[in-house]
């Protein structure tokens, strides 16, 4: 079965953790000891039922305050598909946690409180989902039971969101009215909302296409480790371990090693010591080559017909994730797949207003949780793609060189292939 990774997002108290708890509970994915633990906590909802949000809120502070702080991951499966859920916090100060959870997701569930409508965090999380290239958005209008399951309330929120979403890069948006507390339209269709003729949330999650979201055209294999056993049985063995982040690799393929430009042919593709007919994203495998080529961690193996040039300058959309503001000239460590290099943020081109999606120009700094477009120069060449064409090879993080804290998450939007000497920082 294929795997769908999705994230729940939205404003504070929109019911994200309760929705996931209900999804797990109604699909019978909760172990008996887990259910006993939350029942013994004494936390009950207004109707006297056990508080299902405790299934994802695992931190002590989360249980005490009734909020989500860190991203909680849950796993479950049905007969049709496996799922990995990331429950993201709603508070603005934890937006960086939401970015972390969304970076590997193929679908984003954004909850909206039916009583409050579209809020600032609704827009912010929608923008981040759009910028991260998440292809599928599900807008769950939650707490419909508190507005009498009124169709007019649902239609008004759908209209408001569609008006805002016109500026988003969203390919697929689905609207579902739900009550996470009562279970309406979560796993089974609700009898209280006969006016809604669409699918339940679980049905949509089972049917949404995900295989078409993987880039199987552009071959990208960043080398993570060179395997040299030096044993009697494997005296001459040399394998290159890594993750196929896009494309398909087969025995006999003509390849190029970048950035050196050396060429060879794939001798074998292995997984767990066994040869495979082919490897494709997102498999982690070992590739052997016919020739003894000088390859080290950070090099990228591509097919010879693929075009990928190294660059030391690019423009990127950046979500700033640190309390210290970002200013032009900031020197940081950039991590892209298995490559690390020093970089400098040469220019802040503009910030993005999360309410209007307008560009705010002439800014001299970027604060925590703000989103901006920047120009970055690196000390060593990087092999990056435009994020819109290849999410797996277009994303990166920025790390403070002193504290080694992650301070920013970025997406390459324009590669600048300048013919100039190496830029030393």
PyMOL commands that set and color helices and strands:
alter all, ss='L'
color gray80, all
select helices_A, chain A and resi 16-26+32-40+52-55+60-65+92-102+120-131+144-147+151-165+201-207+211-213+391-394
alter helices_A, ss='H'
color red, helices_A
select strands_A, chain A and resi 3-10+72-77+82-87+107-113+136-142+172-177+220-227+239-246+248-250+254-258+262-271+274-275+278-280+284-289+300-303+311-320+331-336+339-352+359-360+371-382+395-399+406-416
alter strands_A, ss='S'
color yellow, strands_A
deselect
rebuild
show_as cartoon
